[in-house]
Amino acid sequence: PRRPSAPHKPPRAHPALPRPPVRDTNIAPMTRDPGVYQQLVGDDRAADDDRAAAADLTDGVYRHGPREARDVTYGRVYAVVAAAVFILGCVASNNAESHYEKLADPDLMRAASHCDASRSPDALNAYRRSLAEDDEVDGAMFLRHAATWLALSTLGAVAVGLAFLAAFRTHARATVWAMVYFKTGVIFALALVVSSTDGAGSGPGLFLALLGCLTAFVFWLWRREIDLVARLLAVASKSLQDNPHVVTAIVGVKLALLTLTAPTFAFVSAAYRNGEVVRDPDAVLQSGKDTCVDENGDRTPCCVWATDDWASAYVVMATLFWLWTAMLAFEVRMFTVAGVTAQWYFAPPGSSRFAGTTIKSVKNALGPSFGSLALGSLVLTAVNVAREINQNARRNARENGGGAIQIVACLVTTCLDCVYAVIQHVTKYATIQCAITGAAFCDAAVAVSRMLTDNFLNAYAVWWLPGTLLGSAAFVFAAAYGTCVGVAGYVAWNGASRGHENPGGESVLLGFVSFFLALVALNFCVTVLLDVVDCVFVCYVMDLDRQRNSRPEVHEIYEEVKAKTAKAAPAEGGAAGGTAGGSGAVVRGPGGDIAYGNRRGADDNL
């Protein structure tokens, strides 16, 4: 018999899978980007976020993972140019004239017989040997007397620089105000010295006294801004305190530049020695004499040193290469500081260990981003060359041109100087962007320009007080250090029994050298502090662009900087149709309503 069929069971109900979220293209940018309003045209922050997500940023901003090599072509071009400079430099050194110093002696150049082309090769070689026999090497008396003092002065200059950084690290506000008081006190001290020398009513002394009063009054007017500078430098010093090896890395970059500079200038000097002594075509030989005169009848050298054509071209190439290398060292320094500062800035709250941040930044600079840094340094090299041409044109117009030409040259060169300054400014911030994101140089320049323009770049750029205050303070401290060392040397050498024939002159030279060494050390520290301030600023702007607050203390400081420098925000509730006063582009809110956006950004209103 047929088995009855089992009763029909309804299919087992499976739990409903969650529906994927529906992306509304009208409001998706609003949820992913920082501003409350979104510009309808030209906003690429969504694309930036897509690229950031694809880049596997561990903290959302700084890219810790493996980076792709960028701008490789420019790195290879730099390597080829470097190889050409060193190979041709070796050729120039091998073929250089060994008796150049004697052959190019100014006194010998005045004699027509010195460049007599009728000499046979044997006679010419004999003449060169006779010159070589007269070579005498006199030791530098100053170096013998001041070797110990110079060594101690160098160590003292380094100690002054380290103390400068340590003072900002622990007592930033007191250090800034000490610099202000010291600078003002130096002006009054000079006024007293000049007045005591020339009389109480002397003009220079009175002028210095008035200058000191004016300086004190200006600093009093800027007392709140100076306190703000102290807070900015305290933040920079905190970053250096948590990452002390960044200073070591920068010193290493400087030493590497010095290591490359020495052979480059040696090759340039050797290239100049490739040539011969020839008769000056503009010199007229006097009848019956071994001397020459010019077209005006004045005595002039009969001979000149003519460098070979290929050597002259090599000198130009080597000089440009050295300038490119110097700018590359500047870019590597900025990249390293930016990478370390960004890792410190975007670290999780409570982080206190930052081991490996410096070596990671250096590896990125010399590895994946080396091509980008080579491109950035090439841009800076071109700017420096163009600026030098600009200055020469202005100088020639002032010396040889008429009134109209001078006015036109002044206007044109002034406009070009502004363009060059903008290019340098953007290049610096693009390098910081490269260090943080690992992007190519041009992409970083475009991204950081948009980001900084949206977040009061103009207001921050004109706030010149930190650099001016630190630069002037470094000069004053270095001058005081050099004066103290020079006076100490004079006291030690005056009346000494061992061969100090001119202790006054030697002590002045010692003081000048000590001033130079201290100025180099202090300017190094000032540059590092200002670089960290700039990098922290870019990180702060990235926070604004992504509506984050990674460092509340930094946000508080830069909000005050914005309030001090930026124009006042337009009042709310103004005329609906007034776009010229302070309204920005037309924007759409989350509900679809149309409104005018605030030009300073929605984050201010937030």
Buried (B, 14 or more C-beta within 10 A) or exposed (E): EEEEEEEEEEEEEEEEEEEEEEEEEEBBBBEBBBBBBBBEEEBEBBEBBEBBEEBEBEBEBBBEEEBEBBBBEBBEBBEEBBEBBBEBBEBBBEEBBEBBEBBBEEEBBBBBEBBBEEEEEEEBEEBBEEBEEEEEEEEEEBEEBBEEBBEBBBEBBBEBBEEBBBBBBEBBBEBBBEBBEEBBEBBBEBBEEBBEEEEEEBEEBBEBBEBBBEBBEEBEEBEEBBBBBBBBBBBBBBBBBBBEBBBEBBEBBBEBBEEBBEBBEEBBBBBBBBBBBEBBEEBBBBEEEEBBBEEEEEEBBBBBBBBBEEBBEBBEBBBBBBBBBBBBBBBBBBBBBBBBBBBBBBBEEEEEEBEEBBEBBBBBBBEBBBBBBBBBBBBBBBBBEBBEEBEEBBEEBEEEBEEEEBEEBEEBBEEBBEEBEEBBBBBBBBBBBBBBBBBBBBBBBBBBBBBBEBBBBEBBBEBEBBBEBBBEBBBBBBBBBBEBBBEBBBEBBEEEEEEBEEBEEBBBBBBEBBBBBBBBBBBBBBBBBBBBBBBBBBBBBBBBBBBBEBBEEBBEBBEBBBEEBBEEBBEEEEEEEEEEEBBBBBBBBEEEEEEBBBBBBBBBEE
